[in-house]
Structures are given as C-alpha cells and as structure tokens.
Amino acid sequence: MSGDLDNNHRAAFVVRSESGFNFEIRSTDRPQLRPWEVLVKLSVTGICGTDLSLAAGHLGPCRDVLGHEGVGRVVEIGSGVDPSIVKTNDRVGIAWVRDVCGRCSCCREPGGETRCLEQQNSGRKWDGTFAEYCVIPSRYILTIPEDKSVPDEHIAPILCGGVTAYKALKTCKATPGEWVAIVGAAGGVGGLAVQYAKSMGYRVAAIDVGPHEKSCLSLGAEAYLDASAPDMAASLRKLTPNEAGVRAVIVTAGSGRAYQSALEILAVFGTLVCVGIPPPDQAMSLHPLTVIDRGITVIGTLVGTRTETLEALEFVRRGSVKPKVTLTSFEELDQVAHKPATAGKLVLKF
C-alpha cells in the first residue's frame, strides 16, 4: 500500500528563540516503516500541557515534533508484524507511552507498564502526533473499538487527560457514596475527573480559583468551592459527615499551594492522589507526624495502561463522560498553543 501514499507529509516543528517557542508547519519526509512497525494516518490530535512544557524546554530534551493524543487509521503494516495483532484501517490511539521493554521490574508489576524503566515516549524518543503520519511499534499498539457514537475527537482527550483522571480515581480507595474533592476542577484534566468521579458513584466537590461554579456543577459536582476563599477548608468539611473531611483528594492543579490545601480537607485515613506537577520551586510541607497521626495515604499516578485507557473510553461510549472539546484545524496549532488555557480540551483536525 505504500505506493499509494504521499512521500511527504505535514508536521509541526518546535522552533525556539530567546522569546519562547513557536510551532512551524513544514512539509517533510513521511516516516518509513521498519519491519515491526505500523504506519498510522492521523485524523485528530489533542494538545496537552505537557507538550507545551516540552516545547518551552521545561521538561528536558525532546523531539522537534511533539504531541501524544493522536487518533487515526492504520495505512501500512511492517513486513514482520503478526497479522493477528492489527490490520489495515484499524482505528488506533497514539498516547504518551509509545513502547515499553516488557521485562523490567515495573513492566512485571501489574499495571506498572507506565513506569517502565526503558519506556519510550511520544515527543521524546519518537516523533509525536503533531503530524499527518506516525509510526508505532506493533507490540504496543492501542486498537480503538469501532463505534460511530464515539468520534475521534472525543477519543483524543481520553488518551492522556481522561485516562489520567480515571486512573487517579481508580487508585483513591474511596467507596462510592463518599466525598471526593477534585482540585483544579476547572482545567482539562480536572473537568474530566469531575465527570469520572460522578459516573463512578462518588459525591464530588470541585475546587478551583475563580467563578467556575456553573461549569463545574454542570459536569456533575455537588458543590463548588473557591480555593482562594479563606474559609474554603471549613466550608468543605461542613459538607461531609461529622465534618470529617473528604475521603480522597485528586490534585490536578500544578500548584504547591493546591497540594498544601488538600491536606487541610482530607479525612483521617483519606488518600491524597498527586497528578498535577508544580514548578520545582513549589513544594508541599508535610511532617511525618501528620501521616502517622491521621493515617493518610499519599500516592502519585501517571497516565494509564492500554487496558485502563479502554476502560476510560467505555464511560465515553456509554455517554456518562462527555469530553468538552474545541475542534480546530491543524494549521491553527501555533495560534491556539499560545492562548490561555481553557476548561475543555483543544483538538486539532487534519
């Protein structure tokens, strides 16, 4: 089939300068397959904050072509690929984790593949999804079930932000019916976390800074609290049985202050789930006595496995989670990347 494909394709390259970075769309050679790889023609790709941090140089070395929320169709299969794994025209997702070794201690741990010691990531080891074509290793392919009710632009946000939110809630140890707080609820990941929490049976308190009550309540939160209010913690505790606090706090905001406030609203034996990444100079102050005295758990989660991604997508298929998507053209990447963050997810269409 390679003879039917264009030899060139469009890709967005990071161009850095003293004033920052820009994305420049260029025509470049289409990726060539190695025997164990699969070629995907993308239909859409999401924009994640991690991509912008990589572009800005805040997260270490990266490729010139970023992106890790891509959805498309298989158009070519390497000569060494097992035909039972994938076939032409399969719908697939391309996420942050592009490949894992399958043999390290993390890979052998149930659900541990996202912490593979030799993992290869989109935008780092591999060119990312800000391009019309991508190659992926066949052994780590994520095939997306065919369903006309779930368009590609609704899948893209789940490949990173959605599965991250779902995995955090799956990890939080709360029982359906108990209160869970989402800190950073007005953001892309936070908004999805509110929807997943509601769908999983939790009572949801949404926390952010500013007038986001209407949007957060529309996503399924029972209460909205402004984190800048001096009585925020006391107000939230009053909502919970015996004013004990919430059973779990999912912090999706990249703020040290957000983590500090989370400790104030957490119940005894509660769980603090760390998702958002604050700048290096922002930290949370936590004395061991707090952990000992209150029996709290502090845990970090990182995206999700392929199985968890499919689990997260099932909520979308059933209509209980509805990603808020702003769909725009690939040519607008540089323009939208420099706009203030929105409550939903930005998705580019090729």
JOWORA-V280801 format. One record per run of one state. SS is the DSSP state (2 for helix, 1 for strand, 0 for the rest). FROM is the first residue (numbers start at 0). TO is the last residue. If there is no record, write none. Layout:
SS;FROM;TO, SS;FROM;TO
This chain:
0;0;0, 2;1;3, 0;4;6, 1;7;16, 0;17;18, 1;19;28, 0;29;35, 1;36;45, 0;46;47, 2;48;54, 0;55;68, 1;69;76, 0;77;89, 1;90;93, 0;94;95, 1;96;98, 0;99;103, 2;104;107, 0;108;111, 2;112;114, 0;115;118, 1;119;121, 0;122;124, 1;125;125, 0;126;129, 1;130;130, 0;131;131, 1;132;136, 2;137;139, 0;140;140, 1;141;142, 0;143;150, 2;151;158, 0;159;159, 2;160;170, 0;171;177, 1;178;182, 0;183;186, 2;187;198, 0;199;201, 1;202;207, 0;208;211, 2;212;217, 0;218;221, 1;222;225, 0;226;230, 2;231;238, 0;239;239, 2;240;242, 0;243;244, 1;245;250, 0;251;254, 2;255;264, 1;265;273, 0;274;286, 2;287;293, 0;294;295, 1;296;299, 0;300;304, 2;305;317, 0;318;323, 1;324;328, 2;329;336, 0;337;343, 1;344;348, 0;349;349
